[in-house]
Amino acid sequence: MPTKSTKVKAKAGLNKKQLTHLEKRLLEERARVIKELGHYGESFNSSLQASDGDLSSYSFHMADQGTDAMEREKAFLFASQEGRYLWHVNEALRRLYSAPERFGRCEQCGELIGFDRLDALPHARLCIKCKAKEEDGKRR
């Protein structure tokens, strides 16, 4: 049976070393996403002429035009996903800097989110139980 001191320790938030590790992970993820978005920005800014190597900006075949349009759309979708991910990472950094004592606590139930979960997904804002409930609600 756990003693009173272990119960208190279990309720305590993340220690300074864990918070520093999670901050580093979030900053690394942020840098990676910004770099990735920069690559998408370069591809969006390049002209059709530069992207397919033709001397004219017009495709000779309708299939080439369709392929070009599909590739642009795919790049836009990937960039959009990365942009949403960047927003989540920035929000996690805001939570960490504004209230480090609350970082790592579930926003719904207030329970401590496991460090292993935060290490794998440092921007997590819900514990596994609450996230499962949220996903079950979306499926219905």
TAKAGI-V655425 format. One record per residue. N is the residue number from 0. PHI is phi in degrees with one decimal (* if undefined). PSI is psi in whole degrees, 0 to 359 (* if undefined). OMEGA is omega in whole degrees, -180 to 180 (* if undefined). Layout:
N_PHI_PSI_OMEGA + N_PHI_PSI_OMEGA
This chain:
0_*_132_-177 + 1_-69.6_144_178 + 2_-80.8_171_-179 + 3_-60.6_321_-178 + 4_-66.4_324_178 + 5_-72.7_328_176 + 6_-64.3_317_179 + 7_-64.2_318_-180 + 8_-64.5_322_179 + 9_-65.4_328_-179 + 10_-79.6_338_-178 + 11_-64.9_156_-180 + 12_-76.1_195_-180 + 13_-73.6_148_178 + 14_-81.2_171_-175 + 15_-60.0_320_-180 + 16_-63.8_317_178 + 17_-65.3_317_179 + 18_-62.5_319_178 + 19_-63.5_318_178 + 20_-62.4_316_-179 + 21_-68.7_324_176 + 22_-61.8_316_179 + 23_-61.6_317_179 + 24_-61.8_317_180 + 25_-65.1_318_179 + 26_-66.0_323_176 + 27_-64.7_316_179 + 28_-62.4_318_180 + 29_-61.3_314_179 + 30_-62.9_319_180 + 31_-63.0_315_-178 + 32_-67.0_319_179 + 33_-62.5_319_177 + 34_-62.7_316_179 + 35_-63.0_317_178 + 36_-63.7_327_176 + 37_-63.1_321_177 + 38_-65.0_319_178 + 39_-65.4_321_178 + 40_-61.2_319_178 + 41_-63.2_319_-179 + 42_-70.4_327_177 + 43_-68.9_325_-177 + 44_-79.2_340_180 + 45_-72.5_143_-178 + 46_-78.2_165_176 + 47_-58.8_323_-179 + 48_-62.0_315_-179 + 49_-71.4_327_-175 + 50_-73.9_326_-179 + 51_-107.0_358_175 + 52_80.0_1_179 + 53_-74.4_157_178 + 54_-78.6_332_177 + 55_-105.7_162_-179 + 56_-88.9_4_-180 + 57_-104.3_136_175 + 58_-78.0_147_180 + 59_-83.0_341_-175 + 60_-129.3_143_-179 + 61_-62.1_327_179 + 62_-64.6_324_177 + 63_-64.7_320_178 + 64_-63.6_319_179 + 65_-64.9_319_178 + 66_-63.9_316_179 + 67_-60.6_315_-180 + 68_-64.1_319_180 + 69_-64.4_318_180 + 70_-64.5_320_177 + 71_-64.7_317_180 + 72_-63.5_318_179 + 73_-63.2_316_179 + 74_-63.4_320_178 + 75_-63.3_318_180 + 76_-63.8_318_178 + 77_-64.2_317_179 + 78_-63.8_322_179 + 79_-64.0_317_177 + 80_-62.0_316_180 + 81_-64.4_324_178 + 82_-63.6_318_177 + 83_-65.3_319_179 + 84_-63.4_319_178 + 85_-60.3_320_178 + 86_-60.4_315_180 + 87_-63.3_319_179 + 88_-64.7_316_179 + 89_-62.8_321_177 + 90_-63.3_320_179 + 91_-64.6_319_177 + 92_-63.6_320_177 + 93_-60.4_316_179 + 94_-62.6_318_-179 + 95_-63.4_315_-177 + 96_-76.4_326_-177 + 97_-79.4_325_-179 + 98_-147.0_76_-178 + 99_-60.6_332_180 + 100_-70.3_338_179 + 101_-97.6_347_-178 + 102_-65.0_136_-179 + 103_93.3_7_176 + 104_-106.3_142_180 + 105_-63.0_133_-179 + 106_-73.7_344_180 + 107_-96.5_307_-174 + 108_-102.4_345_179 + 109_84.0_358_179 + 110_-72.1_157_179 + 111_-69.8_130_174 + 112_-80.3_134_-178 + 113_-58.9_142_-179 + 114_-61.0_324_179 + 115_-61.0_320_177 + 116_-65.2_316_180 + 117_-66.7_326_178 + 118_-66.7_321_179 + 119_-76.3_325_-175 + 120_-137.4_78_-170 + 121_-64.5_346_179 + 122_-96.4_9_-179 + 123_-59.5_137_179 + 124_-118.7_354_179 + 125_-125.3_147_174 + 126_-71.7_171_-176 + 127_-62.8_319_-180 + 128_-62.2_312_-179 + 129_-69.0_324_177 + 130_-65.7_320_178 + 131_-63.4_319_177 + 132_-62.2_317_179 + 133_-61.6_316_-179 + 134_-68.8_323_176 + 135_-62.6_321_179 + 136_-65.8_326_179 + 137_-72.7_331_-178 + 138_-73.5_336_-176 + 139_-85.0_*_*
